C-alpha cells in the first residue's frame, strides 16, 4: 500500500514538474520572438526522413544540452528545411535552463534599431547593448537583402559586427539562420564577423534537402 502511494506521489510530482516547464515556455515564448508557427516546435516532433537530417538533429540537440557559454551556431541551406524549427527547440531549452533567448529577423533588428532615431530616451547604443545581453540571440533571415543596395548591406553588416563583437566579449552565444550557402553567408557578413564567430567555434549545419513546404 505504501509503495503504491509513493508511486502515485512520484507520478503527481512528475506531472506537476512537466506542467510547470510547459508554463515557463508559454510565458517566455511571447518575449523570445518565437512565432506562433514555431511555438510547438521541439526536438521530439522534428521530422527526420534521411541520414543527413538525423545528423543535423543530433548536432542541434547536443548543442542545446552541452553548449559552452560562448559557442553559437550557423544553420544554412534551402528555405523550408527546418532551420527555424530546430532554432526554436534550442531557444526553448535555454528558457527551461532559466536563460533568456530571442529569435529575431535581421530586418526586424535593423528596423528596431533605426526606430531609436525618433526616441530621446533610447539610443542605438542602448538597444545594441540590450541585444548583446540576451542569453541566446538568434538572427534569422541573414542575407535576405543580399543583392540589394550596397548601402543597406553595409548597414546590416555593421550592426551584426557590433552585436557579435559585444556578445563574444560577454561570452554569449549567437545563432544565425540563412538561406545562403555557407560561402555566400561568409561573404555577406564579412571577414570581421566570420573571424569573431570562428573564434567561438560554432556548430555549422547544412540543411540541404527538399523543402517541407513543397510537400503541403
N, C-alpha and C positions, 0 to 999 in steps of 0.2 A: 504493500500500500504506500509506504513511504517512498519507495523507488519510483512508483508511478507519479506521485505528487512532485517529486524532484524533476522528473522528465517534463511534466506539464509546466512547471515553473521555468525550466530552461527554454522550452518552446515559446512561452509567452515573452520571456526576456529577449529571445532572438527576433521575434516578430516585432516587438517594440523598437529594437535597435534598427531593423530594416525600415520601419516606418519613419523613424527619426532621420535616417540617412536620406530617404526619399524626400522628406520635407525640407531638409537642408539644401538639396539640389534644387527643389522647386522654388525656394526662397531666393536662391542665388542666381538662377539662370536668367532672371529678368535683368540683373545687373551685369551679367557676364557677356552679353552680346550674342548668346546662343539663340538663334531664331526659332520660331515655332516649328519650322520644318525639321530642325535637328535636335529638338529638346528630348525626343525619345531615343536618340542615338546612344548606344552603348557598345562595348566590345562584344557582348553576347549576341546582339542582333545584327552584327555586321555580316553582310553576305559574302561568303567565300566560295568561289567556284573554280579556282585554279591554284597552282602551287605558288605563283607569284603573289597572288592576293593573300595567301596564307602567310608567306614570309613578311609581307608588309604589315599585316595584322599583328604578327608576333613581335615585330620590332616596335610598333606603336604601343602595344600593351606592356612590353618590357620597359619601354621608356617611361610610361606613366607610373610604373611601380618602383623603378630603380634609377630614375634620373638623378644626376648630380644637381647641385644647386645652380649651375650655370649653363648646362648643355641645352641647346634648343633643337629644333628640327626643321627640315625643309621637305615639304610634300609637293612634288611637281609631277605634271603629266596632264593627260587629256581631261576635259570637263566631264562631270557626271560620273566619276570613277570612285567616289567615296572619300575624298580628301577631307571634306567638311565633317563627314560622319566620324572619322577617327579623331579629328581635332576636337570635336565636341565631347567625345568619350574621354579624351585626355584631360580636357578642361574640367569635366565633372569629377575626375579622380583628384585633381588639385583641390577642388572645392570640398570634397569629402575629407581631404587631408588638412582641412582648415587653412587653405591658401587661397588667395584671390586669383581669378582668371578672367581674361577679357579677349573675346574674338571680335575683331573689327576690320571692315574692308579698308583698303588704303584710301579709297575715295572718301569714305566717311571720316577717316582720320584727318585727312587734309582739310576737309570742309569744316570739321570741328575746330581745328587749329586756326583756320582763316577767320572763323566767326569771332575770334578773340579781338580782332581789329576794331570791332564795334563795342567792345566791353572795357570799361575803365578798371573794373575790379579783377579782371583775369587777363593775364598776358600770355603770349605764345610760350614764353619760357616756363610759366607756371603750369600750363597744360602739358607740355612735353615732360616736365618733371613728374606730373601725376601718372602719365603713361609709363614712365620709367620705374615707378614704384610698384606696379601690378605684379603679383606673384608670377603669373604666366601671361604673356602678351602674344596673341596670335594675329598676324597681319594677313588678311585674306585678299585675294584678287591682285596680288602683287604682279605688276607687269601688264595689267589690263590696258593701261594707257600707252603701252609700247607702240611706237609708230606715230603717235600724235605729236603735237608741237614740242620741240626740244625744251622749251621753257618750262612746260608742265612736267616733263620727265625729270628735269634737273631739280625742280621743286620737290618732287616725290623722293628722289634720291637723297637730297639734302636732309629731309625730315627723317627718313629711315636711318640715315647715317648718324644723326644726332641721338635718336632714341636708342639705337643699338649700342652706340658708344656708352651712353649713360647706364644702360641696363647691364652691359658687360662689366663695367666698373662695380656695379652693385651686385654682381653675380646672379642676375635674374635671367631666366631662360626666355628666348623669343622664338616663336614658331612662324613659319612662312608657308602660305598656300598659294600656288601659282599654276596656271595652265601652260606656262612656258616650259621648254626643255631646260635642263639644268644649265647648259652653257648660255642659253638666251637669258635665263634668270640672272646669272652671274654678270653678264654684260649690262643688263638693265639696272641693277642696283649699284654696280660699280666696284672697283677694286677695294676701296677703303672698307665698305660694308662686308664684302666677302672675306677680307683679311681678319676682321673682328669676329665674324661668325665662325670661321675656321679655327680660330684660337680656342673657342669654347667647345670644339669637337661635337658638332650637332649630328643627329642621325639624319640620313638623306634617303628618302623613299621615292621611287618612281612608280607612278600609277599609270601603267601602260597596258590598258585593256579596254574592252568595249564599254561605252557609257551605259550605266544602269538606266538612264533616262530613255535611251533608244529602245529599251525593252517594253516601255509603257505603251 
